[in-house]
Amino acid sequence: MNFEFDADSEEMRAMVVAFAQRELVGRKDAARTAFDPGDFRRRWRLAGAQGLVGGAVPLEYGGSGLDAVTSSVVMEALGYGTEDTGFAFSVAAHLFASLMPIVEFGTEEQKREWLPALCSGERIAAHGITEPEAGSDALNLRTRAERKGDEYVLQGSKCFTTNAPVADAFVVQAATEPNGGFFGLTAFIVEAGTPGLSVGPVYDKVGLRGSPTADVHFDGCVVPARQMLGAEGSGASVFSASMKWERVCLFAIYLGAMRRILESTIEYAGERAQFGSPIGGFQAVSHRIVDMTLRLESARLLLYKAAWGLARGSQDEIAPALAKLAVSEAAVQLGLDAVQVRGGLGMVEGEAETFLRDALPSRVFSGTSEIQKNNIARALGLGNSRRPRRRR
Ligand SMILES: Cc1cc2nc3c(=O)[nH]c(=O)nc-3n(C[C@H](O)[C@H](O)[C@H](O)COP(=O)(O)OP(=O)(O)OC[C@H]3O[C@@H](n4cnc5c(N)ncnc54)[C@H](O)[C@@H]3O)c2cc1C
């Protein structure tokens, strides 16, 4: 075993941290003000020029051909370098939930048509599966895609679609066979501006405010059959491909953000004095910080182990689910601890409370913590279909 990254990865990490600290500075008043699409797009183009928004896409389609481990290194550096975790989340959702399914399922023509501009930072993508009646039960969605000759007509609504307010392209899941379960869904690439497609107002979220989220409506939206992603009935596989990447590489952002908050918490505990000594000298405070370190380091090991498996084509379902679960639960607890160490100052606007608000949604998107546990239990052979053993 080797716990070191190679020199190229270390160099990439340093470059991304420096870039993010210099160019991806979040707006100080972001928690109080409306989302600014112009500024978002400006920073997106800079991130694109830096190779951040298409890193895992193969070189021939405009990306950098990074594997899952190196992609995680880059995302961790991004999360460390910018305080705007929402912006970093948007970049990762674009890359892992939209571009990678196009890489895996797209035809040669689709890859050449869509990927270069999505990798360069010129265009932005969103992936919509969630609907008001289909959240954790994602495959049970209502949006219909009905074939009419060489076209499909989409009818229905998506909610919680990351990047929707700024997206140029949507990867959308719709039912081609209602009640068809896993094989009833089909994915489509739909261009923004297609008649019948409309986007709702930006959500006022508790955290990740630098990432715009909205509903997407399809009202008789006609999509040419050549924009189908994968075969008819393979939508759930397309979705699984996006989750496979997202549950590992996207969550590396939180590792970087946790490291940043941990470092500033240690600094604060060393400087803030009460009862004549730094609060970090009190065991209750120092042990809290040790627990923060333990959670971060153990979640990080799980994430890189899952990334290592992904880079080798592993089909293991447990490692990505454990990584997602560990990172998101660690992030929320670390956020609570960082706020507590700051006392009253933790209650006013600042990096700890911002991080806590940014951490909360991580237990919900990409499958909630409860759904990850269900998936792990099923992979362990503890699914509902298994009859309980009789006690002897
Ligand atoms: C910031 C953010 C960004 C998002 N981005 C996207 C996006 O880009 N595209 C997209 O399609 N979706 C996106 N989502 C939606 C996200 O995937 C869903 O919110 C998530 O899957 C949960 O669905 P739900 O909100 O409907 O909750 P529900 O499914 O209604 O769950 C409510 C509660 O019940 C629990 N629960 C439900 N079923 C079970 C069960 N079987 N066993 C145990 N507990 C259960 C859940 O764990 C949860 O605690 C995003 C969400 C957020 C918060």
The ligand as an SDF file (V2000), in Angstrom:
LIG
                    3D

 53 58  0  0  0  0  0  0  0  0999 V2000
  -28.6900   20.8840   -2.7200 C   0  0  0  0  0  0  0  0  0  0  0  0
  -29.3900   19.8160   -3.4690 C   0  0  0  0  0  0  0  0  0  0  0  0
  -29.0620   19.5840   -4.8060 C   0  0  0  0  0  0  0  0  0  0  0  0
  -29.7380   18.6130   -5.5280 C   0  0  0  0  0  0  0  0  0  0  0  0
  -29.4340   18.4420   -6.8640 N   0  0  0  0  0  0  0  0  0  0  0  0
  -30.1490   17.5620   -7.6080 C   0  0  0  0  0  0  0  0  0  0  0  0
  -29.9200   17.4580   -9.0200 C   0  0  0  0  0  0  0  0  0  0  0  0
  -29.0580   18.1160   -9.5890 O   0  0  0  0  0  0  0  0  0  0  0  0
  -30.6920   16.6020   -9.7350 N   0  0  0  0  0  0  0  0  0  0  0  0
  -31.6580   15.8460   -9.1610 C   0  0  0  0  0  0  0  0  0  0  0  0
  -32.3140   15.0990   -9.8650 O   0  0  0  0  0  0  0  0  0  0  0  0
  -31.9050   15.9170   -7.8160 N   0  0  0  0  0  0  0  0  0  0  0  0
  -31.1770   16.7660   -7.0430 C   0  0  0  0  0  0  0  0  0  0  0  0
  -31.4180   16.8810   -5.6770 N   0  0  0  0  0  0  0  0  0  0  0  0
  -32.5150   16.1100   -5.0960 C   0  0  0  0  0  0  0  0  0  0  0  0
  -32.0420   14.9920   -4.1800 C   0  0  0  0  0  0  0  0  0  0  0  0
  -31.4820   13.9620   -4.9250 O   0  0  0  0  0  0  0  0  0  0  0  0
  -33.2480   14.5520   -3.3530 C   0  0  0  0  0  0  0  0  0  0  0  0
  -33.5900   15.6360   -2.4940 O   0  0  0  0  0  0  0  0  0  0  0  0
  -32.9630   13.2950   -2.5320 C   0  0  0  0  0  0  0  0  0  0  0  0
  -32.8380   12.1870   -3.3850 O   0  0  0  0  0  0  0  0  0  0  0  0
  -34.0570   13.0170   -1.4950 C   0  0  0  0  0  0  0  0  0  0  0  0
  -35.3280   13.0800   -2.0530 O   0  0  0  0  0  0  0  0  0  0  0  0
  -36.4690   13.9520   -1.3310 P   0  0  0  0  0  0  0  0  0  0  0  0
  -35.9030   15.3150   -1.0950 O   0  0  0  0  0  0  0  0  0  0  0  0
  -37.7010   13.8570   -2.1450 O   0  0  0  0  0  0  0  0  0  0  0  0
  -36.6800   13.2770    0.0650 O   0  0  0  0  0  0  0  0  0  0  0  0
  -37.6190   12.0090    0.3850 P   0  0  0  0  0  0  0  0  0  0  0  0
  -37.2980   10.9070   -0.5550 O   0  0  0  0  0  0  0  0  0  0  0  0
  -39.0270   12.4510    0.4740 O   0  0  0  0  0  0  0  0  0  0  0  0
  -37.0780   11.6040    1.8130 O   0  0  0  0  0  0  0  0  0  0  0  0
  -37.4930   12.2610    3.0150 C   0  0  0  0  0  0  0  0  0  0  0  0
  -36.8770   11.5090    4.1990 C   0  0  0  0  0  0  0  0  0  0  0  0
  -37.3460   10.1540    4.2130 O   0  0  0  0  0  0  0  0  0  0  0  0
  -36.2570    9.2620    4.1820 C   0  0  0  0  0  0  0  0  0  0  0  0
  -36.5870    8.0750    3.3730 N   0  0  0  0  0  0  0  0  0  0  0  0
  -37.2230    8.0190    2.1700 C   0  0  0  0  0  0  0  0  0  0  0  0
  -37.3140    6.7620    1.7450 N   0  0  0  0  0  0  0  0  0  0  0  0
  -36.7130    5.9830    2.6770 C   0  0  0  0  0  0  0  0  0  0  0  0
  -36.4800    4.5940    2.8220 C   0  0  0  0  0  0  0  0  0  0  0  0
  -36.8490    3.7130    1.8830 N   0  0  0  0  0  0  0  0  0  0  0  0
  -35.8260    4.1440    3.9250 N   0  0  0  0  0  0  0  0  0  0  0  0
  -35.4280    5.0220    4.8880 C   0  0  0  0  0  0  0  0  0  0  0  0
  -35.6120    6.3560    4.8220 N   0  0  0  0  0  0  0  0  0  0  0  0
  -36.2550    6.8220    3.7280 C   0  0  0  0  0  0  0  0  0  0  0  0
  -35.1180   10.0230    3.5330 C   0  0  0  0  0  0  0  0  0  0  0  0
  -33.8560    9.4730    3.8660 O   0  0  0  0  0  0  0  0  0  0  0  0
  -35.3430   11.4200    4.0990 C   0  0  0  0  0  0  0  0  0  0  0  0
  -34.7630   11.5350    5.3610 O   0  0  0  0  0  0  0  0  0  0  0  0
  -30.7340   17.8350   -4.9140 C   0  0  0  0  0  0  0  0  0  0  0  0
  -31.0420   18.0490   -3.5610 C   0  0  0  0  0  0  0  0  0  0  0  0
  -30.3930   19.0210   -2.8450 C   0  0  0  0  0  0  0  0  0  0  0  0
  -30.7440   19.2250   -1.4100 C   0  0  0  0  0  0  0  0  0  0  0  0
  1  2  1  0
  2  3  1  0
  2 52  2  0
  3  4  2  0
  4  5  1  0
  4 50  1  0
  5  6  2  0
  6  7  1  0
  6 13  1  0
  7  8  2  0
  7  9  1  0
  9 10  1  0
 10 11  2  0
 10 12  1  0
 12 13  2  0
 13 14  1  0
 14 15  1  0
 14 50  1  0
 15 16  1  0
 16 17  1  0
 16 18  1  0
 18 19  1  0
 18 20  1  0
 20 21  1  0
 20 22  1  0
 22 23  1  0
 23 24  1  0
 24 25  2  0
 24 26  1  0
 24 27  1  0
 27 28  1  0
 28 29  2  0
 28 30  1  0
 28 31  1  0
 31 32  1  0
 32 33  1  0
 33 34  1  0
 33 48  1  0
 34 35  1  0
 35 36  1  0
 35 46  1  0
 36 37  1  0
 36 45  1  0
 37 38  2  0
 38 39  1  0
 39 40  1  0
 39 45  2  0
 40 41  1  0
 40 42  2  0
 42 43  1  0
 43 44  2  0
 44 45  1  0
 46 47  1  0
 46 48  1  0
 48 49  1  0
 50 51  2  0
 51 52  1  0
 52 53  1  0
M  END
$$$$
